[in-house]
Amino acid sequence: MSKVNKNPLVTAIVLNWNGMSIKYEGKPILELCLSTLTKTDYDNLKVVMIDPNSSDNSVSHVKKKYPKIDIINEKDISLSYETNMAIKYISRKYPKTKYILWLNNDLIFQKKDWLSKMVATAEANNQVGIVGCKLIYPNGNIQHGGMNIGVTAANRGRGSRDTGIYDKVEEVQGVTGAVMLIRKTAMDKVGLFDERFCFGCEDVDYCIRMRKAGYKIVYFGMSHVVHLEGFTTSQVASKSKKFTNFYNAQINYIYYALKHHGPIGRAQAIGIELLSSAISIEGMNRKRSITSIRLKDNLPKRIKASVNAIPTGYKLYKHYKKHMSTNYNDRMD
């Protein structure tokens, strides 16, 4: 007699790139993620890994050790593009999916019931479009306790000690895409991720769109996941690739500001974008302060890139205004 799953189908998208060669404490981050993800007590979970042509053994490892995980090989275009390809795949192969779970590959799931609790929160109210959870750094400090979204998006509690302040369930302005549980019917209404975002702000944009469509975003603080924030991008060895990531992030921030803010907010965003080309606030795993501000290297090149990012971001915005569609997958090539 076949087992009957009482829980609604959740299909997870794991975004991976070279997750077997990037290691944390000597262990591949992809293996840390999948080995703990597959131990969840949730009894109706499918996993899809999307991989933009990793140069390591990520794909062969997953095929051998996790044969039930679907693998999609895609072009390395953008995070939002790859996510959309996975969503389309899920819609075809797993049409009964009620929730799509968007995950990074640098996560460690320490408790088996984290997903069950998040799904129960969504099931309690049909107007909940997205559920997020508490993310912590390996040292136990908070990385994400929900988002406050304005001209910039800020993770609540970032770098502070986990004293239990964020152990609550509440409606928030947004949650990070590192762990995002999305109701599929809400996604069908809101559309796919905006593929004009190449690197950064795609999750913030999606939260704003979800709320504008009338859905709630809920933060569930009694589930927590360890997030090795930025671990994959920090391991990029090529200076040119790192600079490209920086430039794309600047473009995306300008596009985000133009798309969601008025004249004052846009002016503030340009100032923030230019300032961020010159300084960084170090210490991702501890509370940030004025003492953690550092000047970036190669300032003239970075400032020039940030100036150039402004008209480029505006071009994306003009394209968006001209070609707005329900599905949002009309990116500029």
ChimeraX attribute file (.defattr): number of C-alpha atoms within 10 A of each C-alpha:
attribute: neighborCount
match mode: 1-to-1
recipient: residues
	/A:1	3
	/A:2	4
	/A:3	6
	/A:4	8
	/A:5	11
	/A:6	9
	/A:7	15
	/A:8	17
	/A:9	20
	/A:10	25
	/A:11	23
	/A:12	25
	/A:13	25
	/A:14	27
	/A:15	22
	/A:16	22
	/A:17	24
	/A:18	22
	/A:19	25
	/A:20	21
	/A:21	19
	/A:22	20
	/A:23	18
	/A:24	13
	/A:25	6
	/A:26	8
	/A:27	12
	/A:28	17
	/A:29	25
	/A:30	27
	/A:31	21
	/A:32	19
	/A:33	21
	/A:34	22
	/A:35	15
	/A:36	15
	/A:37	21
	/A:38	16
	/A:39	13
	/A:40	17
	/A:41	14
	/A:42	20
	/A:43	15
	/A:44	15
	/A:45	21
	/A:46	19
	/A:47	21
	/A:48	20
	/A:49	23
	/A:50	22
	/A:51	22
	/A:52	18
	/A:53	16
	/A:54	17
	/A:55	12
	/A:56	14
	/A:57	13
	/A:58	20
	/A:59	22
	/A:60	10
	/A:61	14
	/A:62	19
	/A:63	14
	/A:64	9
	/A:65	12
	/A:66	14
	/A:67	10
	/A:68	12
	/A:69	17
	/A:70	16
	/A:71	18
	/A:72	17
	/A:73	15
	/A:74	16
	/A:75	13
	/A:76	13
	/A:77	13
	/A:78	16
	/A:79	18
	/A:80	23
	/A:81	23
	/A:82	22
	/A:83	22
	/A:84	20
	/A:85	18
	/A:86	25
	/A:87	23
	/A:88	12
	/A:89	15
	/A:90	21
	/A:91	15
	/A:92	10
	/A:93	10
	/A:94	15
	/A:95	11
	/A:96	14
	/A:97	20
	/A:98	18
	/A:99	24
	/A:100	24
	/A:101	26
	/A:102	20
	/A:103	21
	/A:104	22
	/A:105	24
	/A:106	27
	/A:107	27
	/A:108	23
	/A:109	22
	/A:110	15
	/A:111	15
	/A:112	16
	/A:113	15
	/A:114	20
	/A:115	22
	/A:116	16
	/A:117	17
	/A:118	22
	/A:119	21
	/A:120	12
	/A:121	18
	/A:122	22
	/A:123	14
	/A:124	9
	/A:125	10
	/A:126	13
	/A:127	14
	/A:128	21
	/A:129	25
	/A:130	30
	/A:131	28
	/A:132	29
	/A:133	30
	/A:134	27
	/A:135	28
	/A:136	27
	/A:137	21
	/A:138	15
	/A:139	11
	/A:140	16
	/A:141	21
	/A:142	28
	/A:143	28
	/A:144	28
	/A:145	29
	/A:146	29
	/A:147	21
	/A:148	16
	/A:149	17
	/A:150	14
	/A:151	20
	/A:152	16
	/A:153	15
	/A:154	18
	/A:155	18
	/A:156	17
	/A:157	21
	/A:158	23
	/A:159	21
	/A:160	17
	/A:161	17
	/A:162	18
	/A:163	10
	/A:164	9
	/A:165	10
	/A:166	20
	/A:167	17
	/A:168	15
	/A:169	16
	/A:170	14
	/A:171	15
	/A:172	20
	/A:173	19
	/A:174	30
	/A:175	31
	/A:176	25
	/A:177	19
	/A:178	23
	/A:179	23
	/A:180	25
	/A:181	27
	/A:182	23
	/A:183	24
	/A:184	22
	/A:185	14
	/A:186	20
	/A:187	20
	/A:188	11
	/A:189	12
	/A:190	21
	/A:191	19
	/A:192	21
	/A:193	23
	/A:194	24
	/A:195	23
	/A:196	25
	/A:197	26
	/A:198	19
	/A:199	21
	/A:200	21
	/A:201	23
	/A:202	21
	/A:203	19
	/A:204	23
	/A:205	19
	/A:206	21
	/A:207	26
	/A:208	16
	/A:209	16
	/A:210	24
	/A:211	18
	/A:212	11
	/A:213	14
	/A:214	13
	/A:215	19
	/A:216	23
	/A:217	27
	/A:218	24
	/A:219	29
	/A:220	25
	/A:221	22
	/A:222	15
	/A:223	23
	/A:224	24
	/A:225	21
	/A:226	21
	/A:227	24
	/A:228	21
	/A:229	19
	/A:230	11
	/A:231	17
	/A:232	19
	/A:233	13
	/A:234	10
	/A:235	13
	/A:236	13
	/A:237	9
	/A:238	9
	/A:239	9
	/A:240	10
	/A:241	12
	/A:242	15
	/A:243	14
	/A:244	14
	/A:245	17
	/A:246	19
	/A:247	18
	/A:248	20
	/A:249	20
	/A:250	28
	/A:251	29
	/A:252	26
	/A:253	25
	/A:254	26
	/A:255	27
	/A:256	26
	/A:257	25
	/A:258	21
	/A:259	18
	/A:260	14
	/A:261	15
	/A:262	11
	/A:263	10
	/A:264	9
	/A:265	16
	/A:266	19
	/A:267	16
	/A:268	14
	/A:269	22
	/A:270	21
	/A:271	11
	/A:272	16
	/A:273	22
	/A:274	19
	/A:275	13
	/A:276	18
	/A:277	24
	/A:278	18
	/A:279	14
	/A:280	13
	/A:281	15
	/A:282	15
	/A:283	12
	/A:284	17
	/A:285	20
	/A:286	19
	/A:287	16
	/A:288	15
	/A:289	10
	/A:290	8
	/A:291	8
	/A:292	13
	/A:293	13
	/A:294	12
	/A:295	12
	/A:296	13
	/A:297	11
	/A:298	10
	/A:299	13
	/A:300	11
	/A:301	12
	/A:302	19
	/A:303	17
	/A:304	12
	/A:305	20
	/A:306	26
	/A:307	16
	/A:308	14
	/A:309	24
	/A:310	19
	/A:311	14
	/A:312	18
	/A:313	24
	/A:314	19
	/A:315	15
	/A:316	22
	/A:317	20
	/A:318	15
	/A:319	15
	/A:320	19
	/A:321	11
	/A:322	9
	/A:323	13
	/A:324	13
	/A:325	13
	/A:326	12
	/A:327	16
	/A:328	17
	/A:329	19
	/A:330	16
	/A:331	16
	/A:332	11
	/A:333	6
